[in-house]
């Protein structure tokens, strides 16, 4: 590629810059960075030819050989740049404050009709292993205010051994498969592609914390967290970012795990975290209880609920149904999820994976309605409230993904890819 373009020709954010003498002409075609060490691995000759045509046009205009800029040849095709971002980019660029702000706005957009959500859909079937199932999970949405459409896809191998749902990293290199794609609602073109792991953790925790803003007592400064895993960490980060706390008490069945979790997260969020030996000790006197586990059985029961307590859950089986049914206010993230299940051999899927038994979701307020003021949040200090953080919304990824994309563009992060690789010239 380097032999086809001069080292002083370059592309920045979708514009090809061609220097001729003291001037720089900018054209809106995608070429490639041709400075030393930035050679294109694919399609270099064609992009170089297009850049040379543009450079020829620029030279003619500047030398006075043409009164007007020559028309581009029909063979020239124009491209924009798509970004490939990583979990490292997301962790570096996004703050929990960014996530909470983006989500609060998109929930308001949902309630006021400025966003459309594509309902989560799960397709589940058996695998060659008798102890696992395959799950293809899809969700999406479009946001008018940001001009962003999103699709989030997960291709998971799931195990339900030991009363827990566990995703198995069986892709090459012991990895998981979860992708987010952002699109422009103006042109339909893809804007970015990135893994969902960091955004997933942040948006789930941020959603639970946002619900606590509307449902928990304003003077609640003690939080109990049930769980000491990936999602529990996201919840600690989110609730600590949202309000000033005196203490977070953490329970997990394994002593070593909960103690290590408290050390790590305490340093990260600057709040006192204390590991406790029983769930009762964690929740006693807590104003906010956040359940963030992968359990397929109850981890919080109704007899532990106290007046004024707010309880959050991210999985249907975590709460004894009476916790929800007896609450003064029980809100949820969304009302609908579609799951299609084929034969799953010897694997038994947990009952109510996506819901609470007996919970009338049609009558319950959603978080979007709480944020927009269309439903009442907490009205008194004695009310017992619950937020069921189910099911996930594609629009959450549109909101948080757009924030990541915007910050990555501003910071110059990510790897640039030709949009042409992800579009086509026939009608689909």
N, C-alpha and C positions, 0 to 999 in steps of 0.2 A: 504493500500500500504506500509506503513512504516514497517509492520512486514515482508514484503517480501524482503526488501533491507536494507543494513546497512546504517547508517546515513552519513558515509563518502564516499559513492558512489554518483556521481553527473553527470549531463550532462551540458556541456557548448557549445553553438552554434553548436549543431548537433553531438558532440562527446561525447561518454560515457567515463568517467574517472573512472577506477577501481584501487584502491590502494591495493597493496599487499606488506606488509612489508614497506620497504623504497622506493619502486618503484611505478610508475604510468604507467599503460598500457592504451593506447588510442585505442578505436575501433570506427569505423564509423557507429555505429548503433544508432538510436534514442532510448534512454531510457527515464527516467524521473528524475527530481530532487527529491531526497528522503530525503534531510535534513529536519529537523523539520520545519513544516509550508509550505513545498513545495510539498505536496503529489499530485499525479496524480488523476484526477477525473474519467478518462476513460481509460480502457485498462491497468490498472496498473499491474495486475498479469502477463499478457503476457510479457510486457516490462521488468518486474522484472526478469522473467525467463530467458529472453535473456541476461540480464546483468549478471545473475549468471553463465550462460554458459561461457560468455566472461571472467568472473572473474576466473572460474575454469581453463580455458586455460592459463590465465596469471600466476596462481599459479604453474601449471605444468612446464611452461617454466622457471620460476625463480628458482624452486627447483631442476632443473636438472633431473626431472623424464622423460622428453621428450627431444629428441635431436632437434626436430623442433616443431614449433607451430602446435598443432593439427588442423586438418581441421574443419571448422565450420559445425555444423549439418545442414542438408538441411532444417530443420524446422525454422532456424533463418532467419528472414527477416530484411532488413536494411532500415533505414528511415533517411531523413533529416528533418530539422525544417523549418516551414513556420512562418512568422511573421504576427501578427495582430497588426496594428498600429491604432492610433486614430487621430482625429482632433487636440487634445492637443499636441500629438507628433509632428505633422506637424508644428503647430504654434511655438513650442519650438525650433525645430531643423532647419527649413528652413528659410533662409533669402531671401529677394527679389533679392539680388545680385546672390544668388545661382540659382534662377529661371531664371533670365535673361540670365545668362551664359549658363545654360543647354538648354534653348530654342534657343539661337543663334546657338549653335552647332548642334542641331537637325534640324533646318531649313537649315543649310548648308548641312547636311547629306541628307535631302530630295532632294535638288537641284542636288546633285552630285550622286544620286542613291544608297546611302548607308542606306536608310531607306524606309520602305513601309507603307503607311497609308491605313487603312480600313475606307472607307468613312462613315461619320456620317449617321445614319439611324434613322428616327423617325416613329413610328407607333402610330397613334392617333385614339381613338374611344370614344364613349359616355360612360357615367356612369349612375348610377341610379338617380343622381342629374341633374336637367335640366340646372344648371348654371356652370357646369364643364365638362372637358374632361379628359380622361386618356391618358398619353403620355409615351410610352416606347422608350427611347433614347439609342442608342448604338454607340460606336465608338472604334477604336482600332488601333494598329500599331506595327511594330517591328523595332528595331534599331540595326544595325549590330555592331557598335562600342562598345556598352555597353552590347550586348547580352541579351537585354530585349524585351519581348513582353508584350503588355498591352491590357486590355479590360476595358472600362469604361461604366457603366450601370446606367441609371436613370429611376426610376419608379415614375412618377409624376402625381399628380392631379392638373390640371391647371384651373384657372379662368381668364376671360378676362373682368371682370366688370370694370367700370370707366376708360375705355380706357387704361388699364394696364394689362400686363400678370403677374399673381401672382401664385406662387407655394403654395399649401395649405399643411400644416403639419398634415395630417390625419392618419399617421401611429400611432400605440399605443404610448402613451406618448407625443402626439403632435410633432411628429418627421417627418423628410424627409427621403427618400431612395435614396442614390446615392453611388455606390461602384466602387472602382478601384482594379483590380487584376493584379499583375505583374507575369510574367512567364519567365523561362529560355529558351533561344532559343537553348541551347545545349542539354537539357534533356526533355524539355517540361513541367517540373514540376512547380507548383505554388510556388512563392517565398514570396509573401506578399499579404495581403488584407487590405484595409482601406477605410474609407469614403472619399468622394470627395470634401467636402465643402471648407476646407481651401485651398487645391490645386487648386480648381476651381477659387476661388477668386484671388489667386496669379498668376496663369498662364494667366488669362484673362488680368489683369492689366499689367503683365510683357510683354505680347504680344503687347499691345497698346504702351507701353513705348519703346519696341524694334523697332517698326515701326517708332516711332518719331525719333529715332537715325538716320534713313536713310532718313526721309522725312521732318523733321522740320529743321528750321534754327539753326545753331549751337549757335547763340547768343540769342536764344529765352529763356528768363528768367521769363516770366509771363505766367501762365497757367490758363485757365478757365476750370472748371469742372461743367458740367450740370448733376446734380444728387447728392443725399446725402444719398445713401443707401449702401448696402453691396458691390456691384461692384464699386461704386464710391470710396469707401475707398481703395480698392485694386489698383485703378488707381492712387490715391494720393501717396500711398506708393511706387509704381513702378516708377512714373515719378520723385519723389523726390530722389529715389535711383540712378537714371540714370544721372541726371544733377543738377548743382547748380542753384537754383531758388531764385528769389526775392520775389515772391508772387504767391499764388494760390487763385483765386477768385471762389467762389462756389455759384451756384444758384440751389435752389429747391423750389417748390411752397409753401411749409410750412415753415414759418419763424422760428418757434421753432426748427424744424428738421435741417435746414441748419446751424443755429447758434450752436446747440449742436454738429453737425458733425464737424464744424470748431474747436471747443474747443478740442474735442477728438483727431482728426487727427493732429491738430497743435502740440499738446504735443507729439504725437507718432513719427512724422517725423522731427520735429525741423525746420519747414518752416512756415512762416507767412501765415495763411489761413484767408480769409476775406469773410464773407457772404454778398451777395448783393441781392437787391430787385427784379431785373429783369434779364432775360437772356442776354439782350442787354448790360447791365452794366458789366456783367461777361466777355463777349467775346470782348468788345471794346478794341482794342489795344493789345490783347493777341496774343502771337506768336504760342501758342498751345491751341487747344480746344479739350477737351475729353468729349464725351457724354457717360454716363454710367448710364442708367435708365432702367426701365422696361416698358417704355411708348409704346403704340400702335399707336401713332401719332407723327407728327414732333415736335421736341424740338429745332431744329436748322434750320434756313432757309437761302436761298441763299443770301439775301440782307445783311446779317451780315458778309459775307466773305470779308476779307481784303487782299490786296496783301501781299504775304509772309506768310500767315497763314497756319497752318497745322491743319486739323480737323480729329478726330477719332470717330468712332461709333462702338457700340457692338450689335446694333439691327437695322434691316432694316428700320423700320418706323421712327427712330429717326431723320434722315436727310431728308429734302426736296430733291427729286431726282436731282434737278438742281445743288445742291452743288457738287454732284459727277460728273454729266455730264459736268459741266463747269470747273472742276479742270484741272490743267496742268498735274498732275499725280494723278491717282486714283488706288491704289493698294488694294489687298484683301488677306485674310488669305488662302482661298482655293476656288476652283471653283464649287464644287459639294456637294450637300446634297440631300438625298433621304427622302421624306416624304410620307407615305401612310396614307390616312385619310379615315376612314369609316364614317358613319352617326354620326353627333355630335349634334343631337337634336336641341335645340334653340341656341346653342353656335356658334357664327360666328368667325372663326379664322381670325386674322388680315391679311390683304393683304401684301404680300412680307415680311413674318415673317423672312425669311432667306436671303433676297436679297434686292436690290434697283431697283425700277421700271425703266426700260430702260437701266440699266447698263450692258454693254457688258462684261461679266466676262471672256469670252474666249480671249478677246484682252487685258485684264488688267494684269499687272504684279502681281505676288504673293510675299508675304513676303520672302519666301524661295529664290526666284530669286533675290530679292534685297540684301539679306544677302550674297549670293554666288557671287554677282557681275555679274549675268546674265541679270539683268535689271538695268537701271539707276535710282538712287534716285534723290534727289533734286540737280539741277544744278545751280540755281540762287536764290538770296535772294527774288526776286519778285514772284517766282512761288507759286501758290496755290495748296496745296496737300491734299489728303484725304486717310485715311486708313480705310477700311471696315473690321472690326475684325469679319468676318463671313466666313464660319461656323467654329465651333470648330474642332480641329484636335485631333484624338486619340493619335498621336505621341507627342503632348504636354504633355499628362499624362505619356507617356513612359519616356520622358526626365526628367520632374520634379519628377515623382514617383521614378525613379532610384536614383535621388539625395537624396530624402528622405530616401529610403531604405538603401543606403550606409551609410548615417549619423546615422541612427537608429542602424545599426549593429555596427558601431564604438562606439557609445555611450551606447550600451546595452539597448536601449529603446524597448518597445513593448512587447507583450505577445507571447510566443512560442507555436506553435501548430504542431502536427504531420502532415507531408505532406500527410501521408496515408489517412487522413480524406478527402482529396480533389482529390485523384487519384483512379484508379480502376484497377482490374486485369482481365478484359475482354476487347476485342477490341471494342471501341465505334463506 
